[in-house]
Amino acid sequence: MEGLMMDYPLTTNTILEYGNNVFHHKKIITYLPDWSRHEYTFGDMYKRCKKLANALTKRLGVKRGDIVGTFAWNHGPHVELYYGIPGIGAVCHTINIRLSHQQIEYIINNSEDKVLFVDATLVPLIEKVAPLLETVEYYIIINANKDFKTSLPNTIHYEDLLAEQSDAFEWPQLDENEASGMCYTSGTTGLPKGVLYSHRSTYLHASVVMSPNVANVGNKDILLSIVPQFHVMAWGVPYTCLLSGTDMVMPSSHLNPEDLIKILKEEKVTKATGVPTIWLGIYHEMKKNPPKEKLALKEYVVGGSALPESLIEAFEKDFGVKGVHAWGMTETSPVGTVSQLQLKHEALPYKEQLKIRAKQGIPAPGVELRIVTEDGSIAPRDGQTMGELQVKGAWIVSAYFKTNNRENFTEDDWFKTGDVATIDEDGYMVITDRLKDLIKSGGEWISSVELESVLMSHPKIKEAAVIAIPDKKWRERPLATLVMIDHEEKPSVSELKEYLSRDFAKYQIPDDYVFIDEVPKTSVGKFDKKEIRKRYAEGKLT
């Protein structure tokens, strides 16, 4: 027997209509590349999305199921693309601007983008690959001056494109299981792989993210979206904000700590998103130049890599700002888990609470986790037994775009994350490492992530990345690469070993430490251990 409920499709158009009907007065504020500030309302954006829909269908010939690429910073027009493109039944494909030319070329050709929307400041990157692109028919230039020059063929200025169109448009009836967006993985272990999101998965993800146990955002918040819009659809922020009535602040290309602090102060931002390296930079800049007035910022949500317990504590004690640890992947839309304290934890000492908050957390409603050990058995939820983290749920990838390769999926259709983790009896998950980053020394496993977290709690250390290096006796040993807060104040090896000995057994503590100017980063701001390993192999880390 079926329930007697209406067939109400969960689509991005449903989000857009709701945001316009209920929160039309709420704002999108952008700091454009030239530092000019642009502000308009959800209602203004709604009309422009309808103009965009007319332009896509009538001027550019985009049809249902076509894929349309974006190569842009975080700003209002990019948010419009998040709605206007899937609104007509096409797919919004956000392209990582920090990938290599070869990867960008591969991604655009593999996805068969029909139209490419490009920020004016990023056009030189596309000009280098344009002759190799096989399917792009038009290049739409965003935020360009009237006298802007480019070698790209078939270009139209975004504002000119919209100016030609009416804001009257009837959205087509879409099936909620149709594709709405696409991102490619960063391709650190091979060619990037396409992850195709549906309208349904996008709607459900946005609905859950705004809830109290996840990001806890509402119509009294002002959210700074530091996470790039090309990184897993900005973690779904442009969708969550319209559903929750949260004002959006978009920093465009202004991503250095000084600029972000300025925006946080100017806009009285209450919540923000970003990877740990962003918040490390902001914290150290605020320590060096403390704000004259307390920030309105209540909390920041961190994902992409581990949020060190030391940073959570320091930010909170020094500036009264709460760090919220989350975990996810391109394949999980991305939010999989968030570490919020429960009522039962309120009586715990602060240090015990910190240990829980530094975990990756409990799964969001709609997501399931399990740990599978080396022998293929399901690990007990004891917080101790390690194994590969596997996940399934309402917004988890079921297959990669244009491939039948099933190596990342189990026979019973769970996604294999490649992370090594534990889960405790309350469902709190802790990632101990990536499978490829675990160090096996003398038959014992050593977690590089745990070493990094403790090293970064040292008062003289800003960043730490640990890799495995070959060892004749033990097979592998950990090597720690360190960035100092003050390059003139380097701790001795004996001091570092003594510091680590409080938390680690002797065999787990690195023998070798290398001081570097900066830890290399991936295109999404994570520590690039592949590059560190390459430098070691080339003899550049001594």
N, C-alpha and C positions, 0 to 999 in steps of 0.2 A: 504494500500500500504506500502510495506517495503522499507527502504532505500537501496541503492545500494552500500553498504560498505563491505569490506572484513570481514570475520569471523576470527578475530585476537584474540586468547585466552589470557586473562589477567592472567598469571600464575607466580609463583615464578621463573620458568625457563626463562620466558621473562625478568624478572628483572636481573637474573644472566647473561644472554647473553648480555643484554644491558650494564651492569657494566663492563663486560670483553671487549666488543667491543669499548666502548667509554672511560672508565676510568681504563683500565687495569693497569696503572702505579700508581694509588692511593693506599694508604697503610692501613693495619690493624696492629696496634701496641698493643702488649699485655705485661702486667707486670705479669709474672707467679707467682704462690704462693711462689717460692723461691727467688723472686725479680729479677730474670733474665728477660731481655727485649727481646722480640721476635718481629721481623718486617718482613712482607712480603706484596706483592702487591695483588690487586684484581685478577690480571692475575694468580698469583701463586695459590691463593685460588680456582680459577675456575678449574684449573687442578686437584687439590686435591678433589674437589667436584665430578669430574668425576670418580676419583679412588674410592671414597666413594660409588658412585652409583654402580660401578662394584662389590665392596665388599658386599654391601647390597643384591644385586640380586643373585650373583654367589656363594658367600662364606657363607652368613648368611641366605639365602632363604627367604628374605623379599619380599612380593608380594604387588601388588597394593591394597590399602585399609588397609594394616596392620598398626598397630600403634607401633611406636618406641619411647621409652622414653629417655630423657636426664636428668641427675642429675649432674649438672656442674656449674662452675663459668663462668664469662664473659671472653672469649678468642677466638682466631682465630679458633681452632677446633670446638668450639660450634657454631660459625657462619657457618662453613662448614656443620654442621648438619642441620641448618636452610634451606639450599638449597639442599643438597644431598638427604635427606630423602623425602621431598615432590617432589623433581625432578623426582623420579621414580614412583610417584603416591601413596606413603605411607604417613603417618601422623606423623609430628614431635611433640611429646608430651613433653613439658618442665615441670619438676616437681619441686615444691618449696622445696628447701633443708632445710628450717627452720620450716617445719611442724612437728607435733608429729610423732612418729613411727607408731602409729595406723592410722593416716591420710595418711601417705606415703604408708603403706601397702594397705589401702583401695583404694587409687587412682590408684596404679599400677595394682591391680587386677580388678578394675572396668573398666579401659581402655583396659585391656588385652594386655599390652605391650609385644611384641614378643622379642625384644632386648632392653637392657638397656645400655646406654653409661654413664659411671660414672667417675668423676674426682678422681684421686688417693687419694687426701686428704679427700674425702668424702666417700670412700669405707667403713670405719667403720660404718657409718650410715646405709648403705645398708646391710652390713653383719648381722645386728640385725634383719632385716625383711626378708632376703632372703629365709629362710626355709618356710615362709608363702606365698611366691609369687607363683602363680599358672600357669603363662603363659610364664615367661621369659626363653628363651632358651639359650641366650648368654649374658655375661657381657663384655662390651668393656671398658678397662681401659685407661683413657686419662691422659697424663702428668705423666706417671709412670717411675721410674727408672727400669733398666733391672732386678735388684734383688728384685723387689717389690713382697711382699708376701701377699696373701689373702686367706680366707676360701671360697670365692665365687666359685661356680662351673663354668665350661665352660667359662673361661676368655681368652680374647685376648687383647694384647696391641694395642692401636689405631694405632700407627705408624707402627707396624708390619702388621696390617690388610691392611693399605694403600700401604705399600711397595710391597705387593704381586700382586697389581693390575695395569692394564694399565690405562692411562688417556684418552683413546679413548672410548667414550660412546655416543650413540645416545639417547637423551632424548625422552621418549615416548610422543605421542600427548595426552595431558591431557585436560579434560573439565574444564573450569575455575570455575565451580561450585563444583568440587570435593573438598573434605577436604584436607587442607594442614598442619594445625597446631592445637594444642589443649592445653588449660590451664584449670586448675581447680580453682574455687573460693577458698578463704582461709578458708572457712568453719567455720566462727565465729558464725553462727546461725544454726548449724546443719552440716550434712555431706557435704564435698566439692562437688560442681556441675561442670560437664565438659562443657566447651564452645568450640565448634568446628568451627574453622575458615576455610573459603574457599580460594582458590587461588584468586578468584575475589575480595573478601573482603580485602585480604592482599595487593593486588596490588593497589586497589583504596585508601586504607588507607595510604599506603606509598607515593603515588603520591600527596595526599592532604597535608600530614604532612610537606612535604618539601616546600610548597608554602608560600609566604610572610605573609599571614594572619594567618598562623599557626606557625610552628617552624622556617620557613625562613632560611633553610640551603642550601648551594650550594658548588660548587667545590673549593671554596677558604677557606672553613671552616675545622677545625679539631675538631671533636666532641668526648667528653669523655662520654661514656655510663655507668653511675654509676648505673642506674636502672638495677637490675639483669635480666639476660636473662630468668630466670624462672618466671619473673613477667610480664605477658601479653606480651610475646615475646619481652622483653626489650623495650616496647612501640613501637615496629615496627622499631627501629633504624637500625638494620642490613639490612632491606629492603630499608628504606629511603636513607641510605648512598650510597648504590649501584646505586640507581636511580639518586641521586644528585651529585655523585662524591665527597662525603665528606669523608675525612680521618677519620677512626675509631680508638679510643683509648679505650682499654678494661682493666679495673683495676684488673681483676681476684678477689682474695680474699682481696685485699688491700682497705678496705672501711672505715678506721678510718680517721678523719679529717687531721691529719698530713701527712699520706700517699697520700691522694687525692690531697692535696695542692702541695706536691712534684711532683706528676704526672702532675698537671695543669701547673706548672712552667717548668718542663723538656720538655714537648711536645708542649708548646705554644698553648694550647687548646683555641679555640675561643668560643665554645658552649658546654654545658653540660646538662645532665638530672639528676633528682633525686627527692626524696620525701623531704618535708620540714625539717624533722629532720636531714637529711644529711646536708642541707645548713645552718641550725642553728648551727650545730657543726663546719662546716667550717668557718662560720662568727666569732664565738667566738674564735676559734683558731687563726684566722688572727688578731683579735683585741688584743689577748694576745701576739702574735709574728708576728707583721706586716711584710709582705714580703719586702725585700730590693728593689726589682724592681716591677713595676706595672705588674700585670698579663695580658696576652694577652686575657683572658676571657672577652667576650663582654656581654654574657647573659647566664642565666641558666633557664631551663624550669622545672617547678615544677608541680607535680600532686600527687594523692594519698590521700591528705588531704589539708585543707586550707592553703594557703601561707599568713601569717600575713602581713598586711600593714606595720607594724613597721619594719619587716625584709626587705621588698622591699626597704623602704626608707633608712635604715641603710646601707645595702650592697651598694646601689648606691652612697650615700653620702661619705661613708668611703673608698670605693675601686673602685668606678666607674663601677660597674657591675650591669647589669639590670636583674631583676627577672621577668619572664613571667609565669603567672598563668594559668594553664590548669585544665580541669576536665575530668575524664573518669573512666571506670570500666573494669574489665575483660570482661564483657558482651558487651563492646563497642569498643573493639580491641586495645587500650583503648580510643583514643582521641575523645572526644565528643565536647568540647568547648575549646577556648583559648581566653584570654583577651589581645588583642592588641588594642592600641589606634587608633582612626580614625582621619582623617584630621580635622574634626570639633572640636576635643578635644585639638588641639595644642594651642589654645588661652586661655585655662583654666589655672588657677593658679595651681602650682605644687601639692598642697595638694588635689585639686579636681581631678587631673589626677591620683594621687595615689589611690583614692577611686575607680575609674573605674578599674585600673589595679589589685586591690585586689579582684575584682569580678571574678567569674569563667569564664565569657566571653561569646562570641557569638558562635553559633554552627559552626563547620567546614562545608564547602560545602559537601553535601551528608548526613547531619544529620538534623533531625527536633526535636524540643522540644515543650512540652506543660506542663502547670501546671494544675492539677486537684484538685479542692477543696474537702472538706469533704462531700459535698452534691452531688458530681459527676459532677459538672459543670466545664467547661473550664474557668480558671481564666483570667481576662483581663491582658494585658501587661502594667501594671502600676507601676511595681517595688515595689509594696506594698502587693498585695494579695498573700498569701502563700498557698501552696498546694503541693501534691506529684509531683515530676518531672517525666515525662514520655518521652520516646525517641524512635524514629525509624530512620532507615537509611540504607545505603549501606553496613555498616560493624557492624550492631547491631544484637545481638543474636536473633534468631527466636524461639528457643527451646533449652532445655538443653540435653546433651548427655544421652542416655538410660533412658529417663523419659518422661512420658506423662503429668506430672504435669504442669498445666497452671496457677498456682496462681500468678506467676510473670508477666503475660501477660493479657492485656485487651481483650475484645471481638473483638475490631477492630484492634488487633495485635500490639499495642504499648507495649514496655517493661517498666514495673514499677520499677523504680530505688530504691525506698525506701528512697530517699532523699527528704527533704522538701526545697522548693526553691521559688524564685520569678523571673519574667522576666520583663524587662522594655520595653519601646516603641522602643528602638533601638536594642532589642534582647539580651541585656546583662543579663545573668543569674547569680543569687546569691544563693548559697546553705546556708540555715540558720541552717540546722541540718540534721542528720539522723532521721527518724521517731522514732526509738527506743531510741534516745538520747535526744529528746525534753523533757523539764521539764515543767510540768503543775502545777502551783502554784496558789491556790485560783481561779481556772478557767481561768487563763491567761497563755499563752505559753511563755516560756523563752528559748532563743537559747543558748545552751552551746558553740557552735562554736563562736558566737559573743563575749561572755564573755572571751573565751580563747584568741581570737585575741587581745582584749584590754589589758588583763592581761600581755600578752607577750610583749606588747609595754612598760611596766614599766621598768625603767632602771636597776632594781635589779633582774628581773625575767628572767630566761632562758627558761623554759617550763611551760605550764599551761594546765591542763586537768580538765574539769568540769563534774560532774555527778549529777543525781537527787538522793536525799536521802529522806526516808519517813519523813513526818511531820504530827503530829496529827491535827494541826489547818488548815494547808494549803494544805494537801495531799502530796505535794512534795516541797522540797526546793533545791537550787543548793549548792553543796559542791565543793570548788576549791582546787585541789591538785597542789602544786607549787614546782618547782625546782629553787633554787637560782643560780645566776652567782657566787656569793661568799656566801658560807654557813654561814659565820659569820655576814653577813649583811641582816637580815630579816626585811622587813617592818612590821609595826604593823597592826592589824586588822583595826583600825580606819584610818590609812594611805591608806590601800587598798580600803576601802569603799569610802573614799573621792576621790581617783583616779578614781574609777568606776562611781562615781556619775556624772561625766562630760558627760557620754554617755548613762547612764541607769537610768530608774526610780527606786525608792527606792525598790519596790517589786521584781525587777529583780536582785538586788545585793545580792550575797551570804552573809550569816551570819557567815559561818564556812569556815576556811582556814587551810589546813594541809600542812606542809612542808615535802617534801620527797626527797630522794637522786636522784631518776630518775623516770620518767614516764615510766611504762611498755609499751613495743612496741609489735605490731603484727609481723607476719612473713615477712611482706613487709614494716615495718618501721612506721606504723601508731600508734597513741596512742591507747592502748588497754583498752578501758573503761570497757569491760567485766571483765577484771582482777582487775581493780580499784574497781568496784562494789563488786566483790568477797572479796577483802581485807576489804572493809568497812563492809560487812556482817559478816566477821570473827572477827571484832573488832580491826583490825590492823591499821586503820586510825583514830587516835585520836589527 
